[in-house]
Amino acid sequence: MLTLYHHLQSPCAAKVRTVLTEKGLEWESRIVDIIEKDNLKPEYLALHPKGLVPTLVDNGNVVIDSTIVMEYLDTAYHEDSLKPPTAYGQAKMRKWTKWVDEVQHPNWPGLAWLILIRPRWLAKSDAEIAALLAKLIDPARRERQQRMLGQGFTAPEFTSAMRIFDTSLADMEVALAANTWLAGDRPSLADCAMLPYVASGELFGLSMMIAQRPRVADWLQRFKSRPSFAVTMPWSLEPGIVAEVRRHAEPAWAAIRAA
Ligand SMILES: N[C@@H](CCC(=O)N[C@@H](CS)C(=O)NCC(=O)O)C(=O)O
């Protein structure tokens, strides 16, 4: 039995949901509320010592770190492989998963945290916020969240996130000129890794940046017509949530337009 501990708005968890669905695997869902920091409760830390989502448990075997989880699933359940058949194709695929792990994801909170989490934290009392921050294990994460909470869209993390997202889209446009999907002519773990970021970017209101890259726009449309999309990004299909997200993102785009 496969059990996934995850959160609907976590792109790392969304990567794994895409793989599970693309491969037609059955799995049990356990939502971990990362906004209220349930990920830092002892029972979850026993599974994932860094207190991050996602965590996959497969018949008692615990697998953490979304790229490792994706690779694990594709190897353990090898039918309908999401790895390109050639060594070169796999090298191209891992270029993308490495980019996501090392650059795209570490810079993502400058957009996602500000839009999805900050508004909910701002509704809390100082004591409640202090208690949430105190739970964080990683001092760098605590410092970053504190800064973004205070500075909002003027935080340096916002500028970096926009720059990195733009680089991702530009590189994707180049890759998609050579192949239908990022690492070949079939969807692979590379596509599963980038999907949550591009789809969330569109949801946040960055459609113009995507539209400037017609191949990326087409890639996103193709993904949206696959059954995995509703499982990858279920929250993006609920009009109430979309409207709320857009409302929280609006100050960012207003600042950019004014500049
Ligand atoms: N390298 C990890 C990163 C996981 C990660 O950053 N997870 C975020 C959500 S996308 C999280 O759990 N955040 C909780 C927190 O910041 O307290 C992976 O790929 O799984």
The ligand as a Gaussian input file, in Angstrom:
#p B3LYP/6-31G(d) Opt

LIG

0 1
 N       13.798000      18.807000      -0.962000
 C       12.461000      18.626000      -0.449000
 C       11.841000      19.966000      -0.198000
 C       10.473000      19.815000       0.457000
 C        9.844000      21.147000       0.832000
 O       10.473000      22.217000       0.771000
 N        8.581000      21.070000       1.263000
 C        7.862000      22.238000       1.678000
 C        6.560000      22.368000       0.890000
 S        6.852000      22.483000      -0.847000
 C        7.473000      22.102000       3.142000
 O        7.217000      21.016000       3.599000
 N        7.441000      23.219000       3.889000
 C        7.059000      23.207000       5.244000
 C        7.667000      24.323000       6.059000
 O        8.331000      25.187000       5.491000
 O        7.442000      24.324000       7.272000
 C       11.637000      17.793000      -1.441000
 O       11.883000      17.902000      -2.656000
 O       10.776000      17.016000      -1.009000

